[in-house]
């Protein structure tokens, strides 16, 4: 009976160790992704486009897209109003809209990346502690003499 209990305990211990290694690897991938997102928040997660669907990588592309949208035929919205009627024509207005949308995108991306970075680090720490505890416990089980 003691051999069966030891065998079940070993299976449990090795399973926990395997799961913690997998959690650590997944968390490392998340940390790397978060670090890249923090390094360039405008392009993170395909975020080169803002809420308006216009590119946020530079102002000239944003302005060109806004001008192109202004010459499209009217698109009725859910309330029947023309969605393209609110186009802005001056460069100063477009610049303000671009900067506001870009700052919102950068802020959102930095928040998400920071949250992912800290949660990934927390998972690595917790998984490391669980791994260490179970690994030492397994060493104790395997080195103890078996009772007849």
C-alpha positions as a Python dict, from the first residue, in 0.01 Angstrom:
ca = {
    (1, 'X'): (0, 0, 0),
    (2, 'X'): (290, 234, 78),
    (3, 'X'): (431, 185, -273),
    (4, 'X'): (94, 286, -425),
    (5, 'X'): (75, 600, -208),
    (6, 'X'): (431, 693, -301),
    (7, 'X'): (357, 637, -671),
    (8, 'X'): (41, 854, -658),
    (9, 'X'): (233, 1125, -469),
    (10, 'X'): (507, 1121, -731),
    (11, 'X'): (257, 1150, -1014),
    (12, 'X'): (94, 1445, -837),
    (13, 'X'): (428, 1615, -768),
    (14, 'X'): (561, 1574, -1122),
    (15, 'X'): (229, 1690, -1268),
    (16, 'X'): (238, 2007, -1057),
    (17, 'X'): (600, 2070, -1161),
    (18, 'X'): (514, 2020, -1529),
    (19, 'X'): (216, 2255, -1508),
    (20, 'X'): (423, 2525, -1334),
    (21, 'X'): (689, 2504, -1608),
    (22, 'X'): (418, 2546, -1874),
    (23, 'X'): (269, 2843, -1686),
    (24, 'X'): (614, 3003, -1663),
    (25, 'X'): (676, 2960, -2037),
    (26, 'X'): (340, 3112, -2127),
    (27, 'X'): (401, 3398, -1884),
    (28, 'X'): (744, 3465, -2033),
    (29, 'X'): (582, 3496, -2376),
    (30, 'X'): (330, 3744, -2232),
    (31, 'X'): (609, 3947, -2072),
    (32, 'X'): (798, 3963, -2402),
    (33, 'X'): (482, 4077, -2583),
    (34, 'X'): (416, 4342, -2316),
    (35, 'X'): (774, 4469, -2344),
    (36, 'X'): (736, 4508, -2721),
    (37, 'X'): (401, 4683, -2675),
    (38, 'X'): (559, 4928, -2429),
    (39, 'X'): (844, 4996, -2670),
    (40, 'X'): (607, 5105, -2950),
    (41, 'X'): (252, 5158, -2818),
    (42, 'X'): (116, 5303, -3144),
    (43, 'X'): (185, 4987, -3342),
    (44, 'X'): (100, 4741, -3065),
    (45, 'X'): (-166, 4478, -3142),
    (46, 'X'): (-230, 4624, -3485),
    (47, 'X'): (-307, 4953, -3311),
    (48, 'X'): (-167, 5162, -3593),
    (49, 'X'): (-529, 5258, -3656),
    (50, 'X'): (-737, 5460, -3414),
    (51, 'X'): (-1103, 5438, -3322),
    (52, 'X'): (-1194, 5631, -3633),
    (53, 'X'): (-1017, 5370, -3844),
    (54, 'X'): (-759, 5623, -3956),
    (55, 'X'): (-386, 5548, -3935),
    (56, 'X'): (-205, 5689, -3630),
    (57, 'X'): (152, 5625, -3737),
    (58, 'X'): (193, 5976, -3877),
    (59, 'X'): (-18, 6287, -3930),
    (60, 'X'): (12, 6299, -4309),
    (61, 'X'): (-145, 5955, -4348),
    (62, 'X'): (-417, 6052, -4100),
    (63, 'X'): (-490, 6372, -4294),
    (64, 'X'): (-489, 6193, -4630),
    (65, 'X'): (-737, 5936, -4501),
    (66, 'X'): (-962, 6208, -4356),
    (67, 'X'): (-962, 6395, -4687),
    (68, 'X'): (-1037, 6075, -4878),
    (69, 'X'): (-1328, 6004, -4643),
    (70, 'X'): (-1465, 6354, -4701),
    (71, 'X'): (-1514, 6293, -5074),
    (72, 'X'): (-1695, 5960, -5031),
    (73, 'X'): (-2070, 5945, -5086),
    (74, 'X'): (-2283, 5995, -4774),
    (75, 'X'): (-2326, 5698, -4542),
    (76, 'X'): (-2646, 5695, -4337),
    (77, 'X'): (-2600, 5607, -3970),
    (78, 'X'): (-2841, 5415, -3748),
    (79, 'X'): (-3041, 5731, -3684),
    (80, 'X'): (-3054, 5818, -4056),
    (81, 'X'): (-2805, 6106, -4033),
    (82, 'X'): (-2508, 6129, -4267),
    (83, 'X'): (-2197, 5987, -4099),
    (84, 'X'): (-1958, 6169, -4332),
    (85, 'X'): (-2111, 6511, -4268),
    (86, 'X'): (-1892, 6574, -3962),
    (87, 'X'): (-1569, 6591, -4161),
    (88, 'X'): (-1311, 6846, -4054),
    (89, 'X'): (-1137, 7044, -4321),
    (90, 'X'): (-871, 7254, -4148),
    (91, 'X'): (-528, 7110, -4075),
    (92, 'X'): (-537, 7249, -3721),
    (93, 'X'): (-861, 7063, -3642),
    (94, 'X'): (-727, 6745, -3799),
    (95, 'X'): (-402, 6784, -3602),
    (96, 'X'): (-598, 6817, -3274),
    (97, 'X'): (-808, 6511, -3355),
    (98, 'X'): (-498, 6316, -3455),
    (99, 'X'): (-309, 6405, -3137),
    (100, 'X'): (-608, 6326, -2914),
    (101, 'X'): (-669, 5991, -3081),
    (102, 'X'): (-299, 5906, -3078),
    (103, 'X'): (-262, 5992, -2707),
    (104, 'X'): (-568, 5783, -2622),
    (105, 'X'): (-424, 5489, -2816),
    (106, 'X'): (-84, 5524, -2648),
    (107, 'X'): (-241, 5552, -2303),
    (108, 'X'): (-462, 5247, -2353),
    (109, 'X'): (-178, 5038, -2492),
    (110, 'X'): (60, 5136, -2212),
    (111, 'X'): (-200, 5045, -1951),
    (112, 'X'): (-272, 4707, -2110),
    (113, 'X'): (99, 4630, -2155),
    (114, 'X'): (185, 4728, -1798),
    (115, 'X'): (-97, 4514, -1665),
    (116, 'X'): (21, 4218, -1877),
    (117, 'X'): (378, 4271, -1763),
    (118, 'X'): (290, 4267, -1393),
    (119, 'X'): (47, 3975, -1420),
    (120, 'X'): (309, 3776, -1614),
    (121, 'X'): (572, 3847, -1351),
    (122, 'X'): (330, 3751, -1075),
    (123, 'X'): (247, 3421, -1246),
    (124, 'X'): (617, 3344, -1290),
    (125, 'X'): (685, 3411, -923),
    (126, 'X'): (389, 3202, -805),
    (127, 'X'): (469, 2918, -1044),
    (128, 'X'): (834, 2927, -938),
    (129, 'X'): (742, 2902, -571),
    (130, 'X'): (503, 2612, -639),
    (131, 'X'): (766, 2439, -849),
    (132, 'X'): (1035, 2479, -584),
    (133, 'X'): (810, 2353, -302),
    (134, 'X'): (692, 2049, -496),
    (135, 'X'): (1037, 1968, -632),
    (136, 'X'): (1187, 1963, -281),
    (137, 'X'): (892, 1756, -161),
    (138, 'X'): (950, 1508, -447),
    (139, 'X'): (1319, 1480, -358),
    (140, 'X'): (1216, 1388, -5),
    (141, 'X'): (974, 1123, -128),
    (142, 'X'): (1217, 961, -372),
    (143, 'X'): (1512, 962, -130),
    (144, 'X'): (1317, 813, 164),
    (145, 'X'): (1355, 437, 197),
    (146, 'X'): (1050, 236, 100),
    (147, 'X'): (875, 51, 381),
    (148, 'X'): (833, -321, 313),
}
